[in-house]
Amino acid sequence: MRIGLLEDDLSQIELISLWANEAGDQLQSYTTGQSFREAMNSENFDLLVLDWHLPDTTGIEELDWLRGERASNTPVIFITSRDSEESVVEALDHGADDYMVKPVSKSITLARIKALQRRNKIGDISITSSDDNADETDQAPAVLDFDPYLVNTEEHSISVDGETIKLTNKEFELASYLFRHAGCLVSRDHLLEHIWGTRADLNTRTVDTHVSRIRSKLRINPAIGWQLSSIYQRGYRLSRVTKD
C-alpha cells in the first residue's frame, strides 16, 4: 500500500516511515502544503496521513482541497496534537476518515490503517459498487455496468454492446482498475505497483503498451462515450464523455 504523509515534524516522519516499512507499506512524506499538492498532481496514494499545523497551510485546508478541487475520495487519517472534541468533529465533517491524537502508538496506528484498508478494499483490483443499496454482505456485484461496457468480475471479462472482448488477465485487471477510478489521474508508477506488483522505476513502457491494447480492443473513443487520455509525464485518465 502507498501512503502519503503530510507532516513537518522530522521525528514524526521518521517514526511513521519506520512503522510503515515494517508493515510492508511504502510511505512518501511531504513537509509543506505546496510540495504535497505538487505530488498529488502526479502521484497516487492509497491512504493519506495529515497533520493539522504546517508551515504554509493547515491539514483542514489540504483536506478541503482534496475533497473539493481534486474530488479525491482517498482515505485520510489526521494525526495531530489537537485533542479537542471540536477539532475531531471539524476534521470528520470536512471529510476525514479517522482522527488520532499525538503521541500515537505503533500498534494502534497500524491497526487504524489496516481498518481503513479493509473498509475501502485498498489494493483490491476488483471493482466495487458505489450503489447505496448494496446488500449487507458488502460484496461487489458480479457484473457492473459502465454503459456500453459490462465488467464481469467473476469471469474476468468485459463486453461492449453485448460482444465479449478477449483480454489477457493483465489487460482485464488494468481496464477494471481504470474503470474503477474513472475520472481520476492514475500514474504509471501506481499502475505498475498495483497491477504488476513491481517497482515503479522498472518497465514503464509495459503500462503504455497495455493501455494502447485495451484502448484498441475495447474501442475506447468519444464516439462510444469514453476517452482514455495520456497525460504527459503523469499517467492516464479514463473518463466518460459526451458521445460525438
N, C-alpha and C positions, 0 to 999 in steps of 0.2 A: 504494500500500500504506500502511496506517495502522500506525504504530509507537508503542508506549507505552514511555517511558523512565523508570525509577525511579533517580534519581541526585541526590545533594545537592551535588556539585561544579559550581558555575555555569559554570566554564570548560569542563568536560567536556560539560555540557549544550549550551552554545553551539557547541562543535565538532561534536558528533554531529548536532545540529539542522541545521547548515550542510551537512554531508555528505548527510544525508537529503534536504534540499530540492534539492540539486544533482542527486540521483538521481531526483527526481520523486516522492519519498515524502512523506507527511505525518507529522510527529512531534509528540507531545504529551508534555511532561515533568512529572514529579512529584518533589518533594524529600523527602517523608515517606511512611511506610507508610500512615498514615491517609488522606492525600489520594489515594494510589494505590488503596486499597481502595474509597474512595467513588467514584472514577472508574470502576473495574471493575464497579460495580453499575449503571452507566448507559451506559458506552461499550463499544465493541467494537474490538479491535485484531487485526491480522493477525500481529503479532510483538511480543514484549516484550523489552526490554533491562533487565537488573537489575544494580545494583551490590551489593556484599556488605555494606559498612558504611554504615548510615544512622542518622539521629538518634534514631529511635524504634523501629527494628526491624533485621532483617538480611534480605538477599536470600533466604537459605535459608528463613526464616520465611514470607516472602511467597510463595515458590515452593511451600512445603508447603500454604499456604492456597489457592493457585490449583489445585494438583493434587488437593487433598483436598476442602475445603468447597465450593469453586467448581466442582470436577470439570471444570476447563478443560484443553483439550489445545492451547491456543495455544502456538506455538513460543517458547522462551525462550533468550536468549543472556545469559550472565554476562559483564560487562566490569568487571574488578576488579583491584586491586593485589595481591591474594593469589595468590602464584605457586607455592605448594607443591603437590606431587603429591596430597597428602591432600585439599586444598581442591577441586582439579579433580574428583577421584573423588567427593567428597561431593556436589558440585553435580550431577554427572551421575546419581548414584544417587538423588537427590531429584527427578529429572525434568527437569533442564536439557537442552537440545538441543545447546548449544555453550558454549565457555568461552574467553574471551580475557583476556590479562593486560595491564594498562596499563603503559606507554603503547601505544596502538594506532594503526595507520596507517590512512589513509583507504582505500587500495586493498584491504587485507586485510579491513577491517571491512565494506565494501560487498560484497566477494566472499563473505564468510560469510553475510551477509544474503540475497544472491541465491541462494546454495546452499540455504538453508532454504526460500526461496520456491519453488524448483523442487521440492525434496523433498516439500513439503507442498501443492504446487499452489495456493499462495495467489493469490487473485484470479481463480481459475478457477471459474466458477459451475457447471460440470458436476459431477455428483455422483460422489464417489469411493467405492470399495469399502473396507470395513473387514475383508473376508474374509482371514483369514490364509493362505488357499490361492490368493490371486490369482496369475495367471500371471506369468512372468518379465518380460513387457513392461510390467508395472505399469499396464496400461490398465484403466480402469473398464469394467465390462460395459455393454452397450447398454441392457439392461433391468434395473432394480433394484426389489426387492420391499419395499414398506413396507405390508404387508398391512392393508387390502384394496387399496392403491394400487400400481400398477405405473408406474414412471417410465421412459420410453424416451428416453434421452439423444441418440440419433441422429435420431429423428423429432420430437423436442421435443414429446412428447405424454404425457399422464397418463391412465390408465384407472382406473376404480373398479368393482370386481366385474365386470371384463370390458368395461365400457362406456367407450369413449374420450370424454373430455370436451374440448370445443372450447375452447382457450385462446389468447389472444394471445401473442406472443413474450415480452412483459414479464411476463405472468401466469405463463407457464411458468417463466421464469427466477426469479421471486420464489418460486413454490411449490417449485421444485427447491432453491433456496438454503435455504429454511426446513426442508425435509426433511433436507437435508444437515446442518443444525445443530439437529436435533430435540433438545428438552430445554434448549436454550440461549436465554438472553435476547438478542435481536438488536435494537439500537436503530434508530430511524427514520433517523438520520443515517447509520448504517452501511449500511443498505439503499439509501438514495439514492446513496451513493458507489459501491457495488459493483454495483448493478443498473442504475441510471440514469446513472452516471458524472457526477453533478452535485454541486455544493457542498451541504454539509449544511444550510445555512441557507435553502435555497430549496425551496418547494413540498412541505413535509412532508405536506400533505393528499393529495398524489399517492400516497404509500405507504399511507395509511389507506384510500383508495378501492380500490386494487388488492388489499389484504388482504381487504377486505369482499367483493370479487368472487370471489376464489379460495375463500374460506370458503364462499360460496354455491354456486359452480359445482361444487366438489369435495365438497360436502355434509359438510364437516368438523364433526363434533359427537361428543360422548361415545358416542352410540349406535353409531357406526361405529368407535369405538376411538381416536379422535384428538381433540385440542382445540387450537384456535388462540386463545390468550388475548392480550388487550390489557393491557399493564402500564402503569398510569397514569404519564404523563410520562417513560416509559422506552423502551417499544418493544413487541415481540411475542415470544411463545414458542409454538412448535408442539411439542406433547408427546403421547406415547402414553398413553392412559388405559384403565382397565377399562371394558369395554362395559357400558352400562346394561342 
